[in-house]
Amino acid sequence: MSDVTEIKSYLNHCASLVEQTLATALPAEWDVPGLLRESMMYSLEAGGKRIRPALVLAAAEAIQGNAAAAENALSIAGSIECIHTYSLIHDDLPAMDNDDYRRGKLTNHKVFGEAMAILAGDALLTHAFHLIPQAARKGKLDPQVALDIVEDLAKFSGASGMVGGQVADILGEQGITSIEDLEYIHLHKTSDLVVFSVKAGARVGGATESQLQLLEQYGRNIGLAFQIQDDILDLIGDEAKLGKKTNSDVAQQKVTYPYLIGIEESKAQVKRLTREAKAAVLDAELAMPQRLLEIADYLVQRDF
């Protein structure tokens, strides 16, 4: 296991860089209705683990072998956080999970109303695709690489990715969904954005096709492990640390790994997936793999 204090410090550093990027991501000179801007920034600046953007930065560093590579990936990191935040706003809506709190704050629709929350999510979704070309326009990214990243984002966040996973999730009923159906939900609802994050950062760093394939395996595994850990924490976690109520999955009769296979077997799955993810990173022969390995370990140890 890696040093938890050290990786927390690294993740906090990544979060700080990303939050500086997000603060100016929506240009001040754009003629955006004030309430829409406020609603977007309310959720975008609400904090959170910022794991996905951190993975973008860590993957870029891993390929190039130096921390400076992260600077070229910052707009991509901001883009994935826009997508993730939009998904949370919509996920919290009454028609979806109907949650009152997110990251320790009232959910967007509780503050701004359902209509504005929906539109803020829509705006963040579309704005994500504005941010990616900015790196190319500033000369920090080859235009072809930017095009590949945009294509990946559409795939992994859309109908065949996160949105498809969300649909499978709302169609599932506790006691009916199989373990195969549940894996599909988690792989698409959660893992796909993690896969995008790792591949996007690696693309910025100049990864080979072989490295991209192995890092996709890494992202898929830690994304699935991350979601199983979330399922576990929903049952046994600390509400103060989680920033939301526990047992929400039970209350909504949601299908989870602990429900289907028990907590101990779920914990074993998290460890297995993490081992396989780390093996893929080592097989990729990266210039500086340490941060990706540490993040994988950290996600297993986290309690929030």
N, C-alpha and C positions, 0 to 999 in steps of 0.2 A: 504494500500500500504506500502511496505517496504522502508527502507532508501536507496535511490538510491546511495548515496555516499558510503555506507558500502558495498553494493553488487558489485558495480564497483570495489572497492578495493579488494574484494574477487576474482572476476573474473580476475583481473589483476594479483593477486598472483598465481592463477591457470595457467594463460597464461605463466607466468614466469617459473613455474615448468615444464610445457610441452615443452616450447621452449628450456630449458636446456636439456631435454630428446631428443628432435629432433636434436639438434646440434651434438649429437654423435650417433644418431640412425643408420646412415649408416657407418659401421666400416671403419676407416681410412686404415686398412690393406687390405681391399677387393680390388681386382684388377678391379676397375670400370673405364671405359673411362672418362677422365677428363671433357669433354663437357657434358656427360650425368649426372655426379655428379653435375656439376654446374647448369644444367637445373633443376634437381630435387630440389636442395637446394634453387634455386632462388624463386620458388613458395612456397616451404615448409616454408621458413623463411620470407615470405612477410607480415607476421602479420595476421590481421583479428581478428574476435571476439573470436575465440577459444571456442565457446559455447559448442560444442560437447565434447571435452576433459574435459572441466570444469564439465559437467554433469556426466562424468565417475567418477571423483574425488568426486563430491558432493554426488553421490549415494552411493559410498563406505563408505563415512563418515556417511551418514544418517543411514545406517544399523548398523555399528559398534558403532556409538555414539562418535567417536573421530576423530580429524583431522589427526591423524597418519595413519589412514587407507588409505589415499590418496597415500602414498608412495608405497604401494603394487599394486596400480592401474596405476602407471605412464606409464608403457610400453603399457598398453591397451589404455590409453589416447593418446599416440603417434601413436598407430596403427590407431585409428579412424581419426586422423588428416591427416595421409598419404592417407587414402581412400578419405576423403573429398577434399584434395588438388588435388589428381588425377582427381576427378570428375570435379573440377573447370577448370583444364587445358583443359580437353576434351570438357567441356561445352562451353568454349570460342573459340573453333576452328571454322574456316570458315564454315565447314559442319554442325555446330550446331548453336550457337548463334552469332558467328562472332563478338566477342567483342574485343575492342582495349585495354581496361584498366580493371584491377582487383585489388582491395585493393589499389587503387591510383597509381599503377605501370603498365607499359606496360604488356600485357598478355604474357604468356610464348612463344607462337608461333610468336609473334611480335619481340621477342628478339632472339630466338634460331631457328626459322623456324618450319614449321608444322611437319615435320618428327620427329625432335628431341622432340618436345612438346608431340607428341603421345607416343613416347618411354619413355619419362620421366614419363608420366602418367601411362604407363604400369608398369614401374619399381616401382613406389610408391604403386600401387595396390598390386603387389606381395610382396613387402617388408612389408606391413601391416601384412601379415600372418606370417612373420618371427618374428615380435616383440612380438606377444602374448605368444608364448612358452618361451620366455626369462624370464618372471616372474616366471614360473614354474621351470625353470632350476636354478634360483637363490634362490629357496626355498620359494618364497613369495606367491606362488599360488599352490593349489592342481592341479595335472595334469588333473584330471577329469573336474575340473572347467575350466581350460584352453581349454580343448577339447570342452566343451559346448560353450565357448565364440567364438572359431573359427567357430563352426557350425552356431552360430547366425550371425557372420559377413558375412559368405558366403550367408546366406539366405537374410539378410537385405540389403546387398550391391549389390546383383546379379540380376538374371533374374526376380525373384519374388519380388524384392525390388527396390532399387534405379535405377538400369538399366532399369527395366520394366517401372518405372515411367518416365524415360527420353524418352523411346520409345513412350509412350502414349503422352508425351508432344510434340514431333516433329510431331506426326501424327495428333494432334489436329489443327483445324483451327478456327480462331476467328469468332464467330457468328454461328458455327456449334456445337462445343462441349457443352454438357449439364453440369449442375452443378454437376451431379453425376460423369461424366467423369473427370471434373476438380478436384473434391475431390480425385478421384483415383490417378490422377497425383501428387497432393500435398502430399497425404498420403505416396506414395511410393518414389517419387523423393526427398522429404525432411524429412518427419516424420520417415521413416524407419531407417535412420542413427541416429536420435535422440533417437528412441526406443532402438536401439542397445546400444547406449552410456549409457543410464540409466540402462538397464538390465545388461550390462557388469560390470559396477561399483557395482551394487547390488550383482551380483554373487561373485565378489571379496570380498565383505563384508560379505557374507554368508547368503543371503536372503532366505526366505522360498518360496515355490511355490506360495503361496497366495500373498506374497509381490511382487514377480516378475510379477504376473498378474496385480496387481494394478499399479505398476510402468510402465508397458507397456502401460496401459491406459493413465497415466500421460504423457509419452513420445509421444504417438500418438497425444494427444490433443495439447501439447505445440509445437510440430513440425508443425502441421497444422496451429496453430495460428501464428507461426513464419513466415510461408510462406505467409499467407494472409497479415500479416504486411509488408512483403517485397513487395508484390503487391501494397499495399497502398503507401509505400515510393517511389516506382518507379514512381508514379504519382506526389506526393507532397513533396518528400524528398529533402534534400540539397545535391547536387552533391559532395561538398567538404567533407561532413561527410560520404557519402556513398562510396566514392572512385571510383565511376563509374558514367556514364551518366544516368540521369533520362529519363523517357519515352521510354526506350529501348524496353519494352514490346509492347507499342503502335506501334513503328516503325517496329517491327518484326511481327506485327499482332498476338501477343500471347494472348491466353485465360487467363484471370485473374478473380479473384473474383470481384474487382471493376467494370470490364467490364460487368459481368453478373448480379450482384445484387446491384451495386452502392457502393460508398465509405462509407456512413453511416451504411448501413447494414453490410458491411465488417468489420467495426470497432466493431459493436455489436457482430459479430461472434467471433472475437478475444477475446472479454471480456467473452463471454459465455464459450468458449473452455478453457480459463484460469481458470475460476471458477471451472469447472468440473475437470480439471487437479489437482488443489489444493485439491479438495475434495477426489480424489483418494489417494493422498499422506497422508492425514489425516486418511483415512480408513486403510492404510497399517500399522499404529501404529509403525512407525519407531523410533529408538532411538534418532535421531537428524534430524528432517525433515526440519528445518528452512531454510537451504540453497536452497533446492529444491523449497520451497514455494517462496523464495525471487527471485530466477531465473525466475520463472513463471511470477511474477509481473514485473520484469525488462524487460522481452521480450515484454510486452504490452506497456511499457513506452518508449522504445528505439526509437531513431530517426535516426539510421544509420544501 
